[in-house]
Amino acid sequence: DSQQPSPDFHLSQEIGELLLSPPIRPKRDYEHHIEECVHMISEEGVFYHKAKTTPDGLACGIYIFGASNQKVEIHFNYLNVPCENGGLIAVVDGWELNGELFPSPEDHSKSLKSRFSEFCGQRKIKQTFISSQNVALIQYRMPARGTSFSFSVRYIKNLNRKYIICCGQLVYCQKRGLDDYVQIGGSLGLDNGNMKLADSVCGLNSQPTRSAEYIGCETTTVRLVSSGAFDNSVTVSFTRLIENDIDMYMSVICNPEDLPTERYVIQC
């Protein structure tokens, strides 16, 4: 009945840098064999994982993402993960890293508890898991040699949201007490509920802004908040900061004593 996922089943910050690397595409086979502890999937297909010869019980993750107007559908073909030796599989509605979630609990329509589904054993899971957005995560811990599981991924259209390629209508500002605006900022982890705000913008403008925001954080976020009354959209560009930029005025610095290696400049 806990409102939190298992406390010892979070992916550590040490593997966070791997999420920023391009996904490794497995060979197009009937079953894509997953070998890396942190694996990225952006294609449909059947995927398979079997514990190594000397498993260490490390919690690993399969990060799945589709296009912005899609949801992720996950179906387990079979499961052989014994419960008695600490084996565990979890499906997350969103992404999790180091105990932080994306989308953040404040931005998600589901409760925190309902976003995690955990199971183990040797059986077939009849339930099909469908994410609320275009990202989902499978976490697994396989401490016994030879344990394995297989699952299928499919992307389905998200009918609950509209997406506009270019210029939209942002009518009122948050400062005026209304609900349509864009926030730009950064945080130390995935949860943008802890975001340090660099700026909040609104209005209608089809030309790029002249100013840019310099974000010195582990995670950079552009967050569009919409009331649903308008077809809102925002187009942004970003570049990685060079060394000379660090000496300039920074819009946000999350930890001045330990600036991350990944820093970005955002322009709307």
JOCORJO-V802159 format. One record per residue. N is the residue number from 1. NEAR is the number of other C-alpha atoms within 8 Angstrom. Layout:
# JOCORJO-V802159
N&NEAR ; N&NEAR
This chain:
# JOCORJO-V802159
1&2 ; 2&5 ; 3&6 ; 4&7 ; 5&8 ; 6&6 ; 7&6 ; 8&4 ; 9&7 ; 10&11 ; 11&12 ; 12&8 ; 13&7 ; 14&5 ; 15&9 ; 16&9 ; 17&7 ; 18&7 ; 19&9 ; 20&6 ; 21&6 ; 22&5 ; 23&7 ; 24&6 ; 25&5 ; 26&7 ; 27&5 ; 28&6 ; 29&5 ; 30&6 ; 31&9 ; 32&12 ; 33&8 ; 34&10 ; 35&6 ; 36&5 ; 37&8 ; 38&11 ; 39&12 ; 40&11 ; 41&10 ; 42&7 ; 43&7 ; 44&8 ; 45&10 ; 46&11 ; 47&12 ; 48&12 ; 49&10 ; 50&9 ; 51&13 ; 52&7 ; 53&6 ; 54&6 ; 55&11 ; 56&6 ; 57&10 ; 58&8 ; 59&12 ; 60&10 ; 61&12 ; 62&12 ; 63&13 ; 64&11 ; 65&11 ; 66&13 ; 67&6 ; 68&7 ; 69&12 ; 70&12 ; 71&15 ; 72&19 ; 73&12 ; 74&11 ; 75&12 ; 76&13 ; 77&10 ; 78&11 ; 79&14 ; 80&11 ; 81&14 ; 82&12 ; 83&9 ; 84&5 ; 85&7 ; 86&10 ; 87&15 ; 88&13 ; 89&12 ; 90&11 ; 91&13 ; 92&13 ; 93&13 ; 94&14 ; 95&12 ; 96&13 ; 97&13 ; 98&9 ; 99&7 ; 100&10 ; 101&12 ; 102&11 ; 103&11 ; 104&12 ; 105&11 ; 106&5 ; 107&6 ; 108&8 ; 109&4 ; 110&7 ; 111&8 ; 112&9 ; 113&9 ; 114&7 ; 115&11 ; 116&11 ; 117&8 ; 118&8 ; 119&7 ; 120&12 ; 121&9 ; 122&9 ; 123&7 ; 124&8 ; 125&9 ; 126&6 ; 127&5 ; 128&8 ; 129&9 ; 130&9 ; 131&12 ; 132&8 ; 133&12 ; 134&13 ; 135&14 ; 136&15 ; 137&14 ; 138&11 ; 139&12 ; 140&11 ; 141&12 ; 142&17 ; 143&12 ; 144&10 ; 145&10 ; 146&8 ; 147&11 ; 148&12 ; 149&13 ; 150&12 ; 151&12 ; 152&12 ; 153&13 ; 154&10 ; 155&10 ; 156&8 ; 157&7 ; 158&9 ; 159&6 ; 160&4 ; 161&6 ; 162&7 ; 163&7 ; 164&9 ; 165&6 ; 166&7 ; 167&10 ; 168&10 ; 169&10 ; 170&12 ; 171&8 ; 172&11 ; 173&13 ; 174&10 ; 175&5 ; 176&6 ; 177&6 ; 178&8 ; 179&10 ; 180&15 ; 181&14 ; 182&12 ; 183&14 ; 184&13 ; 185&14 ; 186&19 ; 187&16 ; 188&10 ; 189&10 ; 190&13 ; 191&12 ; 192&12 ; 193&7 ; 194&7 ; 195&11 ; 196&9 ; 197&10 ; 198&12 ; 199&8 ; 200&10 ; 201&8 ; 202&11 ; 203&9 ; 204&8 ; 205&6 ; 206&5 ; 207&4 ; 208&7 ; 209&7 ; 210&4 ; 211&5 ; 212&9 ; 213&12 ; 214&12 ; 215&16 ; 216&15 ; 217&16 ; 218&12 ; 219&9 ; 220&11 ; 221&11 ; 222&8 ; 223&7 ; 224&10 ; 225&9 ; 226&10 ; 227&7 ; 228&5 ; 229&5 ; 230&8 ; 231&9 ; 232&10 ; 233&13 ; 234&10 ; 235&8 ; 236&7 ; 237&7 ; 238&8 ; 239&7 ; 240&8 ; 241&10 ; 242&6 ; 243&6 ; 244&6 ; 245&7 ; 246&9 ; 247&6 ; 248&6 ; 249&6 ; 250&10 ; 251&9 ; 252&13 ; 253&11 ; 254&12 ; 255&7 ; 256&6 ; 257&4 ; 258&5 ; 259&10 ; 260&8 ; 261&4 ; 262&9 ; 263&12 ; 264&12 ; 265&12 ; 266&12 ; 267&11 ; 268&9
